[in-house]
Amino acid sequence: MKKIDINKYKVEFMEKFAFEFKEWMSPTIRDYYSLFIKKAHTNKSQLLSWVREYSILKDGRSINVAQKPVQLSPEARELFLHLRAQIGEEVHVGDWLEITQDRIDRFADVTEDHQWLHNDVEKAQKESPFKTTIAHGFLTLSLLPRLTDSVNPEKPLYPSAKMTVNYGLNQVRFPYPVKTGSVVRAHSRLIKVTPIKRGLEIEKEISIEIKNTRRPGCVAVSVVRVYF
C-alpha cells in the first residue's frame, strides 16, 4: 500500500488556499481571527509575529508577505484611540420615527416593488397574517443612515474627518415585520475599528427596535470608512 506524506499534503493544501482562507470564515470567526492578529501585533513575540504574515499565490507557488503598518494622521489616531475604548458598547440610540403608509408607498414607487403586502391596505386587512400592510425590509434597511443620525449635517459623527463613506454591510436580517404605523428607532453597538490607508474602517451592529415589540425589525452590521 502506497504511503501518503500527510504533512506534505497539509502544507500543499494550506499553500494553495491560504489566500482564500480568511474569506471562508463567518463574520463572527473573522472577528476573533482579527482580534488574535491584533494581539499578535501587541505582544510582538516571535511566534505571533510569524502569524501576522499572510500567503499569496505567485506562479502557482505560495510566498509570505509581511503586512505593512498603517500610518495614521493625528486626527485619525485620536479617533481610533477614542473608538477602541468603546468597542462592545452601545454608542448611539436614535430618535423614534413613525413608518407611515405614505412612506411605504413612495418607497414602492422608487423600487417598483408594489407587492400587496406593502401597498394594498384592504387586501392586507383581509388576507395578511399581520392584518395590515408592512414596510419593505429594504425600506427599513435604507433608513439606517437617518435612524443612526449619520446624515445630519449639523451633527456629524466624525467632525474631524474629510469624508465618510458607506462601505457596505456584513450581515443583514429582518427578524420581525415592521407594520404600517409602527414607531422605530436604532440602537448602534460598536464592534470593530481598523486602521486603513488614510483613515479608519468602523463596524457597528445596528438593531432596529419596534416600539412595544420584543423582536427587532432589522439587525445589520454596517461598515463605514472614514477618511482624513
Z-matrix of the N, CA and C atoms (Angstrom, degrees):
N
C 1 1.463
C 2 1.526 1 109.20
N 3 1.313 2 116.76 1 131.43
C 4 1.456 3 120.84 2 -177.00
C 5 1.523 4 110.40 3 -73.13
N 6 1.335 5 115.04 4 129.28
C 7 1.450 6 120.34 5 178.92
C 8 1.532 7 110.24 6 -81.26
N 9 1.324 8 115.11 7 143.03
C 10 1.457 9 120.98 8 179.79
C 11 1.519 10 109.24 9 -110.85
N 12 1.310 11 115.96 10 130.13
C 13 1.463 12 120.98 11 176.99
C 14 1.535 13 107.96 12 -79.07
N 15 1.346 14 114.66 13 95.38
C 16 1.469 15 119.73 14 -175.53
C 17 1.520 16 111.08 15 -62.22
N 18 1.325 17 116.92 16 -43.67
C 19 1.464 18 119.78 17 -178.64
C 20 1.526 19 111.84 18 -60.62
N 21 1.334 20 115.44 19 -41.87
C 22 1.452 21 119.28 20 178.30
C 23 1.524 22 110.45 21 -63.17
N 24 1.341 23 115.57 22 -40.15
C 25 1.464 24 119.73 23 179.52
C 26 1.522 25 110.92 24 -62.92
N 27 1.337 26 116.52 25 -43.44
C 28 1.461 27 119.72 26 -179.38
C 29 1.513 28 111.18 27 -64.70
N 30 1.316 29 117.35 28 -40.87
C 31 1.456 30 120.56 29 179.40
C 32 1.517 31 110.50 30 -62.83
N 33 1.344 32 116.44 31 -45.81
C 34 1.458 33 119.64 32 -179.73
C 35 1.519 34 110.93 33 -64.02
N 36 1.335 35 116.52 34 -37.89
C 37 1.455 36 120.50 35 179.20
C 38 1.523 37 111.26 36 -62.75
N 39 1.331 38 116.28 37 -47.81
C 40 1.460 39 120.93 38 -178.94
C 41 1.522 40 111.33 39 -66.25
N 42 1.339 41 116.19 40 -36.35
C 43 1.459 42 118.66 41 177.93
C 44 1.524 43 110.80 42 -64.42
N 45 1.319 44 115.47 43 -38.05
C 46 1.446 45 119.49 44 -176.60
C 47 1.522 46 112.20 45 -71.44
N 48 1.335 47 115.74 46 -35.09
C 49 1.468 48 119.01 47 -172.85
C 50 1.524 49 114.14 48 -115.07
N 51 1.331 50 117.58 49 10.77
C 52 1.467 51 119.56 50 -176.61
C 53 1.515 52 112.88 51 -60.87
N 54 1.322 53 115.70 52 -38.52
C 55 1.468 54 119.22 53 -176.36
C 56 1.522 55 111.86 54 -66.78
N 57 1.365 56 116.19 55 -31.85
C 58 1.451 57 120.61 56 -177.93
C 59 1.526 58 112.97 57 -92.55
N 60 1.325 59 116.53 58 -5.78
C 61 1.466 60 120.85 59 -171.96
C 62 1.523 61 112.21 60 -56.57
N 63 1.330 62 117.07 61 -47.22
C 64 1.461 63 120.41 62 -177.32
C 65 1.520 64 111.52 63 -65.46
N 66 1.348 65 117.36 64 -30.53
C 67 1.459 66 120.10 65 -178.88
C 68 1.522 67 111.66 66 -68.73
N 69 1.358 68 117.07 67 -22.07
C 70 1.456 69 120.05 68 -179.99
C 71 1.518 70 111.66 69 -75.74
N 72 1.329 71 117.50 70 -20.26
C 73 1.453 72 120.74 71 -173.48
C 74 1.526 73 110.89 72 -69.72
N 75 1.334 74 115.48 73 148.79
C 76 1.458 75 120.26 74 170.38
C 77 1.517 76 108.02 75 -71.79
N 78 1.353 77 118.54 76 160.49
C 79 1.470 78 119.71 77 179.52
C 80 1.514 79 113.58 78 -54.83
N 81 1.362 80 116.98 79 -37.49
C 82 1.473 81 120.09 80 -179.39
C 83 1.521 82 110.75 81 -66.41
N 84 1.343 83 116.63 82 -48.42
C 85 1.466 84 120.27 83 -179.87
C 86 1.520 85 110.15 84 -63.99
N 87 1.358 86 116.39 85 -36.00
C 88 1.459 87 119.80 86 179.51
C 89 1.523 88 111.28 87 -63.03
N 90 1.356 89 115.59 88 -35.32
C 91 1.464 90 119.58 89 177.77
C 92 1.520 91 111.10 90 -65.46
N 93 1.356 92 116.55 91 -43.72
C 94 1.465 93 119.82 92 177.68
C 95 1.529 94 111.03 93 -63.14
N 96 1.337 95 115.21 94 -39.09
C 97 1.463 96 119.65 95 178.79
C 98 1.528 97 110.41 96 -63.07
N 99 1.352 98 115.83 97 -43.90
C 100 1.462 99 120.06 98 179.21
C 101 1.525 100 111.00 99 -63.69
N 102 1.344 101 115.92 100 -38.36
C 103 1.458 102 119.51 101 178.22
C 104 1.531 103 110.51 102 -64.79
N 105 1.335 104 116.15 103 -38.79
C 106 1.460 105 120.65 104 178.14
C 107 1.524 106 110.89 105 -62.34
N 108 1.329 107 115.96 106 -43.62
C 109 1.459 108 120.52 107 178.76
C 110 1.524 109 110.53 108 -64.73
N 111 1.341 110 115.52 109 -38.46
C 112 1.464 111 120.11 110 178.87
C 113 1.530 112 110.51 111 -62.65
N 114 1.339 113 116.71 112 -42.57
C 115 1.461 114 120.18 113 178.05
C 116 1.530 115 110.91 114 -65.91
N 117 1.327 116 114.71 115 -35.38
C 118 1.461 117 118.14 116 177.94
C 119 1.526 118 110.60 117 -62.15
N 120 1.320 119 114.98 118 -39.76
C 121 1.458 120 119.48 119 178.94
C 122 1.526 121 111.12 120 -65.73
N 123 1.333 122 116.32 121 -34.82
C 124 1.467 123 120.64 122 -179.56
C 125 1.519 124 111.72 123 -73.38
N 126 1.342 125 116.81 124 -42.96
C 127 1.470 126 120.51 125 -175.47
C 128 1.523 127 112.99 126 -72.54
N 129 1.337 128 116.20 127 -30.74
C 130 1.465 129 121.38 128 178.34
C 131 1.533 130 113.01 129 57.52
N 132 1.314 131 117.95 130 25.44
C 133 1.458 132 119.89 131 176.50
C 134 1.522 133 109.56 132 -76.01
N 135 1.306 134 115.84 133 159.41
C 136 1.457 135 119.35 134 -176.07
C 137 1.520 136 111.42 135 -65.30
N 138 1.339 137 116.65 136 -40.20
C 139 1.450 138 119.81 137 -178.35
C 140 1.516 139 111.20 138 -66.67
N 141 1.334 140 116.94 139 -47.91
C 142 1.446 141 119.97 140 -177.14
C 143 1.519 142 112.20 141 -73.54
N 144 1.315 143 116.84 142 -24.78
C 145 1.459 144 119.40 143 174.75
C 146 1.525 145 110.09 144 -64.11
N 147 1.331 146 114.85 145 -34.27
C 148 1.463 147 118.74 146 177.80
C 149 1.524 148 110.78 147 -64.06
N 150 1.339 149 116.70 148 -36.19
C 151 1.460 150 120.71 149 -179.53
C 152 1.510 151 111.45 150 -66.31
N 153 1.332 152 117.95 151 -26.63
C 154 1.457 153 121.42 152 -178.22
C 155 1.524 154 112.05 153 -70.70
N 156 1.323 155 117.59 154 -5.99
C 157 1.449 156 120.20 155 175.18
C 158 1.522 157 109.05 156 -93.26
N 159 1.309 158 117.32 157 149.06
C 160 1.451 159 120.25 158 177.85
C 161 1.519 160 108.55 159 -127.40
N 162 1.334 161 114.79 160 162.69
C 163 1.460 162 120.58 161 -175.14
C 164 1.513 163 110.44 162 -105.75
N 165 1.323 164 115.76 163 143.95
C 166 1.456 165 121.52 164 172.20
C 167 1.524 166 107.66 165 -130.67
N 168 1.309 167 115.41 166 160.54
C 169 1.456 168 119.98 167 -178.80
C 170 1.523 169 110.51 168 -94.93
N 171 1.294 170 116.07 169 134.32
C 172 1.458 171 122.17 170 176.43
C 173 1.523 172 108.20 171 -140.63
N 174 1.347 173 114.97 172 116.01
C 175 1.470 174 120.72 173 -177.91
C 176 1.518 175 111.14 174 54.81
N 177 1.360 176 115.50 175 38.40
C 178 1.454 177 119.01 176 177.48
C 179 1.514 178 114.40 177 79.92
N 180 1.318 179 117.77 178 1.34
C 181 1.462 180 120.89 179 -178.84
C 182 1.519 181 109.39 180 -119.02
N 183 1.322 182 115.98 181 150.26
C 184 1.453 183 121.10 182 -178.45
C 185 1.520 184 109.95 183 -92.56
N 186 1.338 185 115.58 184 134.48
C 187 1.457 186 120.03 185 175.33
C 188 1.522 187 108.28 186 -129.12
N 189 1.310 188 117.13 187 149.07
C 190 1.458 189 122.11 188 179.42
C 191 1.520 190 110.48 189 -90.98
N 192 1.318 191 114.65 190 135.19
C 193 1.454 192 120.54 191 179.71
C 194 1.523 193 107.90 192 -127.29
N 195 1.307 194 117.68 193 121.31
C 196 1.458 195 121.19 194 -179.92
C 197 1.520 196 110.28 195 -75.83
N 198 1.336 197 116.45 196 136.96
C 199 1.449 198 120.82 197 177.51
C 200 1.522 199 110.18 198 -73.86
N 201 1.328 200 115.82 199 130.49
C 202 1.455 201 120.03 200 179.42
C 203 1.528 202 109.54 201 -83.26
N 204 1.329 203 117.87 202 138.35
C 205 1.465 204 120.08 203 179.04
C 206 1.524 205 110.70 204 -65.63
N 207 1.340 206 115.37 205 143.59
C 208 1.456 207 121.43 206 179.95
C 209 1.522 208 109.25 207 -85.67
N 210 1.315 209 115.88 208 129.20
C 211 1.464 210 120.94 209 177.91
C 212 1.525 211 108.81 210 -90.65
N 213 1.332 212 116.51 211 119.17
C 214 1.456 213 121.50 212 -178.14
C 215 1.521 214 111.00 213 -100.08
N 216 1.314 215 115.37 214 144.29
C 217 1.455 216 119.93 215 172.84
C 218 1.525 217 108.60 216 -70.03
N 219 1.323 218 118.41 217 161.25
C 220 1.476 219 120.25 218 178.61
C 221 1.524 220 112.54 219 -54.99
N 222 1.344 221 117.68 220 -40.14
C 223 1.456 222 120.71 221 179.62
C 224 1.528 223 111.55 222 -66.07
N 225 1.326 224 116.00 223 -42.48
C 226 1.460 225 120.16 224 179.97
C 227 1.529 226 110.70 225 -67.52
N 228 1.308 227 116.74 226 -40.09
C 229 1.467 228 119.78 227 179.44
C 230 1.523 229 110.70 228 -64.59
N 231 1.317 230 117.00 229 -40.85
C 232 1.470 231 120.43 230 179.37
C 233 1.531 232 110.54 231 -61.86
N 234 1.341 233 116.03 232 -44.24
C 235 1.456 234 119.83 233 178.72
C 236 1.525 235 111.05 234 -66.88
N 237 1.328 236 117.23 235 -39.55
C 238 1.461 237 121.44 236 179.10
C 239 1.524 238 111.09 237 -59.26
N 240 1.313 239 117.22 238 -47.23
C 241 1.461 240 120.96 239 -179.85
C 242 1.526 241 111.06 240 -64.51
N 243 1.320 242 115.97 241 -37.61
C 244 1.466 243 120.67 242 179.15
C 245 1.527 244 110.76 243 -65.67
N 246 1.338 245 116.40 244 -45.56
C 247 1.457 246 120.30 245 -178.01
C 248 1.524 247 112.30 246 -72.00
N 249 1.324 248 116.46 247 -36.76
C 250 1.463 249 119.89 248 -178.88
C 251 1.525 250 111.39 249 -58.71
N 252 1.321 251 116.64 250 -33.90
C 253 1.469 252 120.83 251 179.25
C 254 1.524 253 112.06 252 -72.46
N 255 1.348 254 117.47 253 -13.36
C 256 1.457 255 121.13 254 -177.38
C 257 1.528 256 113.41 255 -104.97
N 258 1.317 257 118.11 256 2.52
C 259 1.463 258 120.80 257 -177.75
C 260 1.530 259 110.28 258 -59.02
N 261 1.319 260 115.25 259 131.34
C 262 1.456 261 121.69 260 -178.51
C 263 1.516 262 113.81 261 92.34
N 264 1.328 263 117.55 262 -8.51
C 265 1.455 264 121.57 263 -177.00
C 266 1.533 265 111.30 264 -99.31
N 267 1.336 266 115.72 265 153.53
C 268 1.456 267 120.91 266 171.20
C 269 1.517 268 107.67 267 -75.93
N 270 1.322 269 116.65 268 119.06
C 271 1.463 270 120.57 269 -172.97
C 272 1.519 271 112.96 270 -105.39
N 273 1.328 272 117.02 271 -9.59
C 274 1.474 273 117.91 272 -179.59
C 275 1.519 274 110.22 273 -160.82
N 276 1.331 275 115.51 274 138.58
C 277 1.467 276 123.14 275 169.82
C 278 1.524 277 106.35 276 -125.87
N 279 1.317 278 116.64 277 120.52
C 280 1.456 279 120.71 278 -174.26
C 281 1.517 280 113.92 279 -82.39
N 282 1.318 281 114.78 280 177.37
C 283 1.457 282 121.55 281 176.14
C 284 1.534 283 109.78 282 -79.37
N 285 1.319 284 115.19 283 158.35
C 286 1.459 285 120.51 284 176.72
C 287 1.533 286 110.26 285 -72.35
N 288 1.333 287 115.76 286 144.76
C 289 1.463 288 122.00 287 178.52
C 290 1.525 289 108.76 288 -138.26
N 291 1.325 290 117.19 289 129.57
C 292 1.466 291 121.00 290 179.16
C 293 1.528 292 110.33 291 -84.33
N 294 1.316 293 115.92 292 136.46
C 295 1.465 294 121.89 293 177.72
C 296 1.523 295 107.64 294 -98.54
N 297 1.310 296 116.69 295 100.84
C 298 1.465 297 122.47 296 -175.66
C 299 1.524 298 111.13 297 -90.79
N 300 1.337 299 115.09 298 162.89
C 301 1.460 300 119.74 299 176.42
C 302 1.524 301 110.64 300 -64.69
N 303 1.320 302 117.35 301 -35.17
C 304 1.464 303 120.56 302 178.62
C 305 1.528 304 110.73 303 -61.54
N 306 1.335 305 116.91 304 -41.78
C 307 1.469 306 119.65 305 178.64
C 308 1.528 307 110.45 306 -64.23
N 309 1.323 308 116.71 307 -41.37
C 310 1.465 309 121.18 308 179.48
C 311 1.527 310 110.71 309 -64.12
N 312 1.338 311 116.22 310 -43.02
C 313 1.471 312 119.97 311 -179.81
C 314 1.521 313 111.27 312 -64.31
N 315 1.314 314 117.19 313 -40.82
C 316 1.471 315 120.26 314 179.48
C 317 1.521 316 111.22 315 -67.28
N 318 1.322 317 117.36 316 -35.68
C 319 1.469 318 120.10 317 176.41
C 320 1.531 319 109.85 318 -66.88
N 321 1.337 320 116.91 319 -38.93
C 322 1.464 321 120.60 320 177.82
C 323 1.526 322 110.87 321 -62.43
N 324 1.330 323 116.81 322 -38.31
C 325 1.467 324 120.02 323 178.60
C 326 1.527 325 111.14 324 -64.29
N 327 1.314 326 116.29 325 -40.76
C 328 1.466 327 120.16 326 -178.54
C 329 1.529 328 111.12 327 -68.71
N 330 1.327 329 116.78 328 -41.93
C 331 1.472 330 121.04 329 -174.78
C 332 1.527 331 112.69 330 -93.06
N 333 1.341 332 116.90 331 -9.04
C 334 1.465 333 123.14 332 -176.66
C 335 1.525 334 111.79 333 60.86
N 336 1.320 335 116.04 334 30.61
C 337 1.462 336 121.99 335 175.68
C 338 1.525 337 107.89 336 -108.67
N 339 1.344 338 115.80 337 92.25
C 340 1.460 339 121.53 338 -176.54
C 341 1.532 340 111.33 339 -107.38
N 342 1.301 341 117.05 340 37.39
C 343 1.467 342 120.29 341 177.75
C 344 1.540 343 109.51 342 -57.25
N 345 1.331 344 115.67 343 140.48
C 346 1.476 345 120.04 344 -172.91
C 347 1.521 346 112.81 345 -60.28
N 348 1.331 347 117.90 346 -26.83
C 349 1.464 348 120.50 347 177.47
C 350 1.530 349 111.92 348 -58.32
N 351 1.317 350 116.19 349 -26.31
C 352 1.457 351 120.93 350 -178.03
C 353 1.528 352 113.45 351 -98.71
N 354 1.348 353 116.87 352 -34.00
C 355 1.468 354 118.96 353 -166.23
C 356 1.528 355 116.06 354 -120.54
N 357 1.326 356 118.13 355 -19.12
C 358 1.464 357 120.28 356 -178.58
C 359 1.523 358 108.68 357 -96.86
N 360 1.334 359 114.99 358 95.03
C 361 1.471 360 120.40 359 -173.38
C 362 1.526 361 111.09 360 -63.93
N 363 1.337 362 117.82 361 -45.26
C 364 1.468 363 120.84 362 -176.51
C 365 1.526 364 111.27 363 -65.62
N 366 1.318 365 117.47 364 -44.56
C 367 1.463 366 120.46 365 -179.94
C 368 1.524 367 110.71 366 -66.05
N 369 1.338 368 116.41 367 -39.28
C 370 1.462 369 120.07 368 179.43
C 371 1.527 370 111.09 369 -63.09
N 372 1.334 371 117.31 370 -38.03
C 373 1.458 372 120.55 371 178.82
C 374 1.525 373 111.76 372 -64.91
N 375 1.336 374 117.01 373 -30.36
C 376 1.463 375 121.06 374 -177.80
C 377 1.527 376 112.64 375 -90.61
N 378 1.336 377 117.49 376 -40.46
C 379 1.464 378 120.54 377 -168.63
C 380 1.530 379 115.25 378 -112.82
N 381 1.310 380 117.36 379 -21.09
C 382 1.470 381 118.68 380 -178.03
C 383 1.526 382 110.67 381 -75.34
N 384 1.326 383 117.72 382 140.66
C 385 1.483 384 119.76 383 175.10
C 386 1.519 385 112.22 384 -65.17
N 387 1.340 386 116.45 385 -16.12
C 388 1.465 387 120.59 386 -179.59
C 389 1.531 388 112.03 387 -93.13
N 390 1.359 389 116.22 388 -7.57
C 391 1.466 390 122.67 389 178.25
C 392 1.527 391 113.47 390 60.34
N 393 1.302 392 116.90 391 19.67
C 394 1.451 393 122.73 392 176.24
C 395 1.526 394 108.09 393 -164.34
N 396 1.314 395 116.93 394 167.78
C 397 1.456 396 119.84 395 174.46
C 398 1.531 397 109.85 396 -73.05
N 399 1.322 398 115.16 397 159.56
C 400 1.462 399 120.84 398 179.56
C 401 1.529 400 109.57 399 -129.93
N 402 1.306 401 115.58 400 156.34
C 403 1.467 402 120.84 401 178.09
C 404 1.518 403 110.88 402 -73.43
N 405 1.316 404 116.76 403 148.20
C 406 1.457 405 120.82 404 171.14
C 407 1.538 406 108.40 405 -60.27
N 408 1.324 407 116.00 406 143.19
C 409 1.460 408 118.38 407 175.13
C 410 1.515 409 111.31 408 -59.26
N 411 1.337 410 115.79 409 -39.37
C 412 1.463 411 119.77 410 -179.34
C 413 1.522 412 112.39 411 -70.36
N 414 1.350 413 117.28 412 -23.21
C 415 1.457 414 119.28 413 173.19
C 416 1.524 415 109.75 414 -66.37
N 417 1.316 416 116.09 415 -47.13
C 418 1.467 417 120.10 416 176.89
C 419 1.519 418 110.54 417 -57.66
N 420 1.339 419 115.54 418 -44.02
C 421 1.460 420 120.27 419 -179.59
C 422 1.524 421 111.07 420 -63.93
N 423 1.323 422 117.01 421 -40.57
C 424 1.468 423 120.73 422 -177.40
C 425 1.522 424 112.18 423 -67.41
N 426 1.323 425 116.98 424 -18.93
C 427 1.459 426 120.57 425 -179.32
C 428 1.532 427 112.89 426 -85.34
N 429 1.338 428 117.91 427 -0.86
C 430 1.465 429 119.88 428 -179.17
C 431 1.524 430 113.26 429 -54.37
N 432 1.338 431 119.72 430 -46.00
C 433 1.475 432 118.62 431 178.51
C 434 1.524 433 112.64 432 -58.55
N 435 1.337 434 116.14 433 -41.85
C 436 1.474 435 120.17 434 179.60
C 437 1.531 436 110.39 435 -67.95
N 438 1.326 437 117.29 436 -44.47
C 439 1.459 438 121.26 437 -175.14
C 440 1.525 439 112.48 438 -72.07
N 441 1.319 440 116.65 439 -26.43
C 442 1.473 441 119.48 440 178.75
C 443 1.518 442 112.03 441 -93.13
N 444 1.328 443 116.57 442 4.37
C 445 1.464 444 121.81 443 176.00
C 446 1.528 445 112.09 444 61.63
N 447 1.339 446 116.14 445 32.88
C 448 1.465 447 120.03 446 -177.71
C 449 1.522 448 112.98 447 -98.78
N 450 1.333 449 117.55 448 3.80
C 451 1.465 450 120.00 449 179.20
C 452 1.530 451 111.13 450 -120.56
N 453 1.314 452 115.42 451 18.42
C 454 1.462 453 120.13 452 178.46
C 455 1.528 454 108.76 453 -89.34
N 456 1.350 455 118.46 454 109.61
C 457 1.471 456 120.29 455 -176.80
C 458 1.530 457 112.92 456 -64.40
N 459 1.332 458 116.75 457 -20.88
C 460 1.460 459 119.97 458 -179.93
C 461 1.530 460 112.47 459 -84.98
N 462 1.353 461 116.77 460 -13.42
C 463 1.467 462 121.13 461 -179.87
C 464 1.528 463 110.32 462 -136.65
N 465 1.340 464 118.13 463 65.38
C 466 1.468 465 119.52 464 179.93
C 467 1.520 466 111.18 465 -63.05
N 468 1.342 467 115.80 466 138.42
C 469 1.464 468 119.87 467 -179.23
C 470 1.522 469 111.88 468 -66.30
N 471 1.337 470 116.21 469 -34.08
C 472 1.465 471 120.88 470 -177.41
C 473 1.529 472 108.51 471 -128.54
N 474 1.321 473 117.70 472 80.94
C 475 1.472 474 121.79 473 -172.92
C 476 1.522 475 114.44 474 -59.88
N 477 1.326 476 117.81 475 -29.11
C 478 1.464 477 120.42 476 -176.90
C 479 1.527 478 112.70 477 -82.32
N 480 1.340 479 117.45 478 -8.89
C 481 1.463 480 121.03 479 -177.03
C 482 1.523 481 111.31 480 -81.64
N 483 1.336 482 116.27 481 147.54
C 484 1.459 483 121.78 482 176.23
C 485 1.525 484 111.63 483 -80.80
N 486 1.340 485 115.87 484 -32.20
C 487 1.466 486 119.44 485 -175.17
C 488 1.527 487 109.53 486 -156.49
N 489 1.345 488 115.72 487 140.09
C 490 1.459 489 122.45 488 175.72
C 491 1.521 490 108.63 489 -121.78
N 492 1.342 491 116.74 490 128.52
C 493 1.462 492 121.90 491 -174.04
C 494 1.523 493 110.20 492 -123.20
N 495 1.334 494 115.95 493 132.83
C 496 1.462 495 120.94 494 171.95
C 497 1.524 496 108.04 495 -74.41
N 498 1.344 497 117.30 496 108.45
C 499 1.458 498 121.47 497 -173.86
C 500 1.525 499 112.07 498 -89.01
N 501 1.335 500 116.83 499 -19.04
C 502 1.463 501 118.31 500 177.03
C 503 1.517 502 112.60 501 142.74
N 504 1.338 503 114.44 502 -166.48
C 505 1.460 504 122.61 503 -178.69
C 506 1.521 505 109.22 504 -131.67
N 507 1.314 506 116.67 505 135.12
C 508 1.461 507 120.43 506 178.15
C 509 1.518 508 112.18 507 -86.75
N 510 1.318 509 116.71 508 -30.49
C 511 1.462 510 120.02 509 -178.00
C 512 1.524 511 108.86 510 -159.88
N 513 1.337 512 116.33 511 140.15
C 514 1.464 513 121.34 512 178.82
C 515 1.527 514 108.78 513 -138.36
N 516 1.333 515 115.63 514 133.82
C 517 1.463 516 121.50 515 174.39
C 518 1.527 517 109.13 516 -137.94
N 519 1.346 518 116.26 517 149.93
C 520 1.458 519 122.04 518 176.03
C 521 1.528 520 108.17 519 -120.92
N 522 1.330 521 117.41 520 83.06
C 523 1.470 522 120.53 521 -172.64
C 524 1.518 523 114.71 522 -65.86
N 525 1.342 524 117.76 523 -27.22
C 526 1.465 525 119.99 524 -175.99
C 527 1.522 526 109.14 525 -148.70
N 528 1.352 527 117.39 526 141.63
C 529 1.472 528 119.53 527 -178.41
C 530 1.525 529 112.26 528 -68.94
N 531 1.306 530 115.75 529 144.34
C 532 1.460 531 121.97 530 175.14
C 533 1.525 532 107.00 531 -94.68
N 534 1.320 533 116.34 532 105.44
C 535 1.459 534 121.26 533 -177.36
C 536 1.523 535 110.49 534 -75.01
N 537 1.325 536 115.20 535 151.62
C 538 1.463 537 120.51 536 177.13
C 539 1.528 538 109.68 537 -59.10
N 540 1.320 539 115.46 538 133.09
C 541 1.453 540 120.57 539 -176.81
C 542 1.510 541 113.81 540 92.96
N 543 1.344 542 116.93 541 -7.54
C 544 1.465 543 120.60 542 178.10
C 545 1.525 544 110.16 543 -66.50
N 546 1.319 545 114.72 544 154.37
C 547 1.461 546 121.23 545 175.20
C 548 1.525 547 107.24 546 -115.75
N 549 1.329 548 116.68 547 126.59
C 550 1.466 549 120.78 548 -173.36
C 551 1.523 550 110.88 549 -125.94
N 552 1.337 551 115.01 550 160.56
C 553 1.457 552 121.16 551 172.24
C 554 1.526 553 108.49 552 -153.27
N 555 1.323 554 116.01 553 161.62
C 556 1.464 555 121.63 554 -175.06
C 557 1.520 556 111.48 555 -106.03
N 558 1.335 557 114.58 556 141.22
C 559 1.463 558 122.51 557 170.03
C 560 1.530 559 107.12 558 -114.96
N 561 1.322 560 117.31 559 127.14
C 562 1.470 561 121.76 560 -177.56
C 563 1.518 562 109.90 561 -114.77
N 564 1.332 563 115.42 562 128.30
C 565 1.469 564 121.32 563 177.04
C 566 1.523 565 108.66 564 -119.53
N 567 1.311 566 116.84 565 125.08
C 568 1.464 567 121.24 566 179.71
C 569 1.523 568 109.41 567 -75.44
N 570 1.331 569 116.88 568 126.43
C 571 1.463 570 119.49 569 -177.96
C 572 1.531 571 113.35 570 -117.85
N 573 1.345 572 116.98 571 -18.64
C 574 1.470 573 117.07 572 -177.02
C 575 1.521 574 110.51 573 -165.29
N 576 1.335 575 116.37 574 142.89
C 577 1.458 576 121.54 575 172.33
C 578 1.526 577 107.42 576 -139.23
N 579 1.337 578 116.09 577 128.69
C 580 1.459 579 121.32 578 -172.90
C 581 1.526 580 110.15 579 -130.66
N 582 1.333 581 118.93 580 128.82
C 583 1.468 582 120.39 581 174.05
C 584 1.529 583 110.62 582 -65.42
N 585 1.308 584 116.43 583 136.58
C 586 1.452 585 122.59 584 174.71
C 587 1.530 586 107.74 585 -132.90
N 588 1.310 587 116.08 586 174.55
C 589 1.448 588 119.82 587 179.52
C 590 1.525 589 109.97 588 -61.98
N 591 1.319 590 116.23 589 122.71
C 592 1.466 591 125.15 590 178.92
C 593 1.527 592 113.75 591 67.94
N 594 1.342 593 118.20 592 16.09
C 595 1.459 594 116.70 593 178.69
C 596 1.505 595 115.01 594 174.24
N 597 1.339 596 115.16 595 -150.27
C 598 1.455 597 122.86 596 -176.84
C 599 1.526 598 109.87 597 -134.56
N 600 1.338 599 115.14 598 147.57
C 601 1.463 600 121.43 599 170.14
C 602 1.517 601 107.69 600 -107.73
N 603 1.328 602 116.53 601 124.67
C 604 1.458 603 122.09 602 -172.87
C 605 1.525 604 109.25 603 -119.44
N 606 1.343 605 116.35 604 128.31
C 607 1.456 606 121.33 605 178.77
C 608 1.522 607 109.59 606 -114.54
N 609 1.341 608 115.10 607 131.95
C 610 1.464 609 121.19 608 177.97
C 611 1.522 610 109.86 609 -131.04
N 612 1.319 611 115.51 610 139.72
C 613 1.459 612 120.40 611 171.06
C 614 1.526 613 107.00 612 -90.20
N 615 1.326 614 115.93 613 120.62
C 616 1.462 615 121.17 614 -177.10
C 617 1.523 616 109.13 615 -112.62
N 618 1.321 617 115.97 616 124.82
C 619 1.457 618 122.32 617 179.00
C 620 1.528 619 108.75 618 -115.61
N 621 1.335 620 116.30 619 127.67
C 622 1.456 621 121.74 620 -179.59
C 623 1.531 622 109.36 621 -94.44
N 624 1.312 623 115.98 622 107.49
C 625 1.460 624 122.41 623 179.44
C 626 1.528 625 109.73 624 -80.41
N 627 1.344 626 115.69 625 136.08
C 628 1.462 627 122.15 626 172.70
C 629 1.525 628 106.79 627 -104.99
N 630 1.311 629 115.67 628 124.63
C 631 1.461 630 120.19 629 -176.60
C 632 1.529 631 111.13 630 -57.96
N 633 1.338 632 115.49 631 131.41
C 634 1.466 633 123.94 632 179.16
C 635 1.530 634 112.74 633 66.16
N 636 1.334 635 116.63 634 22.75
C 637 1.469 636 121.61 635 176.97
C 638 1.519 637 108.65 636 -129.75
N 639 1.316 638 115.84 637 134.09
C 640 1.462 639 119.80 638 -175.20
C 641 1.517 640 112.27 639 -71.18
N 642 1.327 641 117.61 640 -40.49
C 643 1.463 642 120.71 641 -175.25
C 644 1.526 643 110.71 642 -90.68
N 645 1.339 644 117.50 643 146.93
C 646 1.472 645 120.60 644 179.32
C 647 1.521 646 111.85 645 -77.00
N 648 1.319 647 115.35 646 155.42
C 649 1.456 648 119.85 647 177.07
C 650 1.510 649 113.13 648 -81.43
N 651 1.314 650 116.77 649 -22.73
C 652 1.467 651 121.10 650 -179.37
C 653 1.520 652 108.78 651 -160.25
N 654 1.320 653 116.12 652 141.18
C 655 1.464 654 122.28 653 171.75
C 656 1.524 655 106.91 654 -132.42
N 657 1.323 656 116.62 655 123.32
C 658 1.464 657 120.62 656 -176.32
C 659 1.522 658 110.39 657 -142.93
N 660 1.326 659 115.70 658 148.40
C 661 1.464 660 121.50 659 172.63
C 662 1.518 661 107.49 660 -100.77
N 663 1.316 662 115.56 661 110.76
C 664 1.463 663 122.31 662 -176.97
C 665 1.524 664 109.94 663 -94.27
N 666 1.332 665 115.62 664 136.76
C 667 1.459 666 121.67 665 178.88
C 668 1.529 667 108.40 666 -116.55
N 669 1.315 668 115.69 667 120.26
C 670 1.472 669 121.88 668 -179.19
C 671 1.521 670 108.90 669 -122.58
N 672 1.314 671 116.74 670 139.96
C 673 1.462 672 121.19 671 174.79
C 674 1.525 673 109.40 672 -111.35
N 675 1.327 674 114.48 673 129.74
C 676 1.455 675 121.30 674 -178.02
C 677 1.526 676 108.33 675 -113.36
N 678 1.320 677 116.90 676 125.12
C 679 1.458 678 121.46 677 -176.16
C 680 1.538 679 110.88 678 -112.92
N 681 1.346 680 114.71 679 144.75
C 682 1.463 681 121.30 680 -177.21
C 683 1.531 682 110.64 681 -120.26
